Amino acid sequence: MQQSERGIALLREPDGDNSSRMHARSTVSDFSCEARCRCNRNALLQFTIHMSFHLHILSALAALMATAMSARADAVLQRETQFKAAYLFNFAKFVEWPAGVATDTVTICFIGGAGVYQELASGIENKRVGSRRLVALQLTDSQAADACNAVYVEAPLPASINSFAGRPVLTVSNAADFAANGGMIELFTENHRLRFLINVESAERVGLRISSDLLKLAAGVRRKPR
C-alpha cells in the first residue's frame, strides 16, 4: 500500500514540475508582450511628437509666406496708388480749360479711389498747377460736380459719372474701355507699369485742350475722324 502511494506521488511530481515550467514560460511571455507593447507605445508617442513638431514648423512657414505675400501685395498696391495720384497731378499741368473756368484753383474730384485721394491730398498745400492752387475733393452722392475741373472715377463706374457729361471736366478712370466709351483718360497697368490712353475727341468736344507733350507719352490716342 505504501509502495503504491509512493508510486502515485512519484507520478504526480513531474506534473508539478511541468506546471511550474509552464507558469514560468507564461510569465516570461507576458513580460515580453508587455515590453513590446511598452516599446510600441513609446515609438508611437515619439512619432506623434515628431509629426506635431513638423506640422508646427510647416504651419509657421505657411503663415510667414502668407504674411510676406500679403505685404508684397500691399506694397504693390500702395505704389500703384502713389503713381495714380502723381499722374493726376501732372495731367492737370498739361490741360487747358476754356475761358470762363476759374483760374485761381484746379479742383480734382474723386468718386471712389480713397487711397488715390489721400495720396494727392497729402502735402497738397505745396502743390500748384502753374499759378493755381490744387484742391482735392472727395465727392459724396449729395455733392454736385460744379466745382470740379477734373474727376477721377474708380472702377466700376457708378451712374453718377453721367453728371459730368457735356461739362468742361477732365474725366480719368481705371475702368476698362473707359477711353473707348467716351472717357478722356484711361489708366491701366501693363507689364507692372502704369500707362494711359487718351480720347482727344471727348476732351475737345467740351472745350478742353490736351498738350501734345502729354499725347506723346500716352500708350494710345483716340482722335476725331477727319
C-alpha positions as CSV (number, residue, x, y, z in Angstrom):
1,M,0.0,0.0,0.0
2,Q,2.8,2.4,0.9
3,Q,4.6,1.4,-2.3
4,S,1.5,2.3,-4.2
5,E,1.2,5.7,-2.6
6,R,4.9,6.4,-3.3
7,G,4.3,5.5,-6.9
8,I,1.4,7.8,-7.1
9,A,3.4,10.6,-5.5
10,L,6.2,9.9,-8.0
11,L,3.8,10.1,-10.8
12,R,2.4,13.4,-9.6
13,E,5.8,15.1,-9.1
14,P,6.5,15.6,-12.8
15,D,3.1,17.2,-13.2
16,G,4.1,19.8,-10.6
17,D,7.4,20.5,-12.4
18,N,5.6,20.8,-15.7
19,S,3.1,23.2,-14.2
20,S,5.9,25.3,-12.7
21,R,7.8,25.4,-16.0
22,M,4.5,26.3,-17.9
23,H,3.9,29.1,-15.4
24,A,7.4,30.4,-15.8
25,R,7.1,30.4,-19.6
26,S,3.8,32.1,-19.3
27,T,5.3,34.8,-17.0
28,V,8.2,35.4,-19.4
29,S,5.7,35.5,-22.3
30,D,3.6,38.1,-20.5
31,F,6.6,40.1,-19.7
32,S,7.8,40.1,-23.3
33,C,4.4,41.1,-24.6
34,E,4.2,43.9,-22.1
35,A,7.7,45.1,-23.0
36,R,6.8,45.0,-26.7
37,C,3.6,47.0,-26.0
38,R,5.6,49.5,-24.0
39,C,8.1,49.9,-26.8
40,N,5.3,50.3,-29.4
41,R,3.6,52.9,-27.2
42,N,6.9,54.8,-26.8
43,A,7.6,54.6,-30.5
44,L,4.1,55.9,-31.3
45,L,4.4,58.7,-28.8
46,Q,7.8,59.7,-30.3
47,F,6.3,59.6,-33.8
48,T,3.3,61.7,-32.7
49,I,5.7,64.3,-31.1
50,H,7.9,64.3,-34.2
51,M,4.9,64.9,-36.6
52,S,3.4,67.5,-34.3
53,F,6.7,69.4,-34.4
54,H,7.0,69.2,-38.2
55,L,3.3,70.3,-38.6
56,H,4.0,73.2,-36.3
57,I,7.0,74.2,-38.4
58,L,5.1,73.9,-41.6
59,S,2.2,75.9,-40.2
60,A,4.6,78.6,-39.1
61,L,6.3,78.7,-42.6
62,A,2.9,78.9,-44.3
63,A,1.9,81.8,-42.0
64,L,5.2,83.6,-42.8
65,M,4.8,83.1,-46.5
66,A,1.2,84.3,-46.4
67,T,2.3,87.4,-44.5
68,A,5.2,88.1,-46.9
69,M,2.9,87.7,-49.9
70,S,0.3,90.0,-48.3
71,A,2.9,92.6,-47.5
72,R,4.2,92.4,-51.1
73,A,0.7,92.8,-52.5
74,D,0.1,95.8,-50.2
75,A,3.4,97.4,-51.3
76,V,2.5,96.9,-55.0
77,L,-1.0,98.4,-54.4
78,Q,0.5,101.4,-52.4
79,R,3.0,102.1,-55.2
80,E,0.3,102.0,-57.8
81,T,-1.9,104.3,-55.7
82,Q,1.0,106.8,-55.5
83,F,1.6,106.7,-59.2
84,K,-2.1,107.3,-59.9
85,A,-2.0,110.4,-57.7
86,A,1.1,111.6,-59.4
87,Y,-0.4,111.1,-62.8
88,L,-3.5,113.1,-61.9
89,F,-1.4,115.9,-60.6
90,N,0.6,116.0,-63.8
91,F,-2.4,115.6,-66.2
92,A,-3.7,118.9,-64.8
93,K,-0.5,120.6,-65.8
94,F,-1.0,119.6,-69.5
95,V,-4.6,120.6,-69.9
96,E,-6.1,123.9,-70.8
97,W,-9.7,124.7,-69.8
98,P,-12.0,127.0,-71.8
99,A,-12.4,130.7,-70.9
100,G,-14.7,131.3,-68.0
101,V,-13.4,128.4,-65.9
102,A,-12.0,129.5,-62.6
103,T,-8.3,130.3,-62.9
104,D,-7.2,130.6,-59.3
105,T,-7.6,126.9,-58.4
106,V,-7.7,123.5,-60.1
107,T,-10.0,121.1,-58.3
108,I,-9.6,117.4,-58.8
109,C,-12.6,115.5,-57.6
110,F,-12.9,111.8,-56.7
111,I,-15.7,109.3,-56.9
112,G,-14.2,106.3,-55.0
113,G,-10.5,105.9,-55.1
114,A,-10.0,106.9,-51.5
115,G,-6.3,105.8,-51.5
116,V,-5.6,108.0,-54.5
117,Y,-7.4,110.9,-53.0
118,Q,-5.4,110.6,-49.8
119,E,-2.1,110.5,-51.7
120,L,-3.0,113.6,-53.7
121,A,-4.3,115.4,-50.7
122,S,-1.1,114.7,-48.7
123,G,1.0,117.9,-48.7
124,I,-1.4,119.5,-51.2
125,E,-0.6,123.0,-49.8
126,N,2.7,122.7,-51.6
127,K,1.3,121.5,-54.9
128,R,0.4,124.0,-57.6
129,V,-0.6,123.9,-61.2
130,G,1.2,126.9,-62.6
131,S,0.0,129.8,-60.5
132,R,-3.2,128.0,-59.4
133,R,-3.8,126.2,-56.2
134,L,-4.5,122.5,-56.3
135,V,-7.6,121.3,-54.5
136,A,-8.6,117.6,-53.9
137,L,-12.3,116.9,-53.2
138,Q,-13.9,113.5,-52.3
139,L,-17.4,113.7,-53.7
140,T,-20.5,112.3,-52.0
141,D,-23.8,111.5,-53.6
142,S,-25.2,114.8,-52.5
143,Q,-22.4,116.9,-53.9
144,A,-22.6,118.4,-57.3
145,A,-19.9,118.3,-60.0
146,D,-19.9,122.1,-60.5
147,A,-16.7,122.7,-58.6
148,C,-14.7,120.0,-60.4
149,N,-12.1,120.7,-63.1
150,A,-11.1,117.1,-63.3
151,V,-12.5,113.9,-61.8
152,Y,-11.0,110.5,-61.0
153,V,-13.6,107.7,-61.0
154,E,-12.6,104.3,-59.5
155,A,-13.8,101.2,-61.4
156,P,-16.5,100.0,-61.6
157,L,-18.1,103.1,-63.0
158,P,-21.1,104.5,-61.0
159,A,-24.1,106.0,-62.5
160,S,-23.0,109.4,-61.1
161,I,-20.4,109.6,-63.9
162,N,-23.2,110.8,-66.2
163,S,-23.4,114.0,-64.3
164,F,-20.1,115.1,-65.9
165,A,-21.4,114.6,-69.5
166,G,-21.1,117.8,-71.5
167,R,-19.1,119.7,-68.8
168,P,-15.6,121.0,-69.3
169,V,-14.3,118.4,-66.8
170,L,-11.3,116.2,-67.5
171,T,-12.5,112.6,-66.8
172,V,-10.0,110.0,-65.7
173,S,-10.6,106.4,-64.7
174,N,-9.0,102.9,-64.4
175,A,-12.2,101.3,-65.8
176,A,-11.6,99.0,-68.7
177,D,-12.5,100.6,-72.1
178,F,-13.1,103.9,-70.4
179,A,-11.5,105.9,-73.3
180,A,-13.2,103.8,-76.0
181,N,-16.6,104.6,-74.3
182,G,-16.1,108.4,-74.2
183,G,-13.9,108.9,-71.2
184,M,-11.0,111.2,-71.7
185,I,-8.0,109.4,-70.0
186,E,-7.9,105.7,-69.1
187,L,-5.3,104.4,-66.7
188,F,-4.2,100.8,-67.0
189,T,-1.3,98.5,-65.9
190,E,0.9,96.8,-68.5
191,N,4.0,94.8,-67.5
192,H,3.8,96.2,-64.0
193,R,3.8,99.7,-65.4
194,L,1.0,102.3,-65.1
195,R,0.1,103.6,-68.6
196,F,-2.7,105.6,-70.0
197,L,-4.9,106.1,-73.1
198,I,-6.3,109.5,-74.2
199,N,-9.5,110.2,-76.1
200,V,-8.8,113.6,-77.6
201,E,-12.1,113.8,-79.3
202,S,-14.0,113.6,-76.0
203,A,-11.8,116.3,-74.5
204,E,-12.2,118.7,-77.4
205,R,-15.9,118.2,-77.5
206,V,-16.3,120.0,-74.2
207,G,-13.6,122.7,-74.9
208,L,-10.5,121.0,-73.2
209,R,-7.2,121.2,-74.9
210,I,-4.6,118.5,-74.1
211,S,-1.0,119.3,-74.7
212,S,0.9,117.5,-77.4
213,D,3.6,116.7,-74.9
214,L,1.2,114.6,-72.9
215,L,-0.2,112.9,-76.0
216,K,3.4,111.8,-76.9
217,L,3.6,110.0,-73.5
218,A,0.3,108.1,-74.0
219,A,0.1,104.5,-74.9
220,G,-2.6,105.3,-77.4
221,V,-4.6,108.3,-78.6
222,R,-8.1,108.4,-79.9
223,R,-8.7,111.3,-82.2
224,K,-11.7,112.7,-84.1
225,P,-12.0,111.2,-87.5
226,R,-11.1,113.6,-90.4
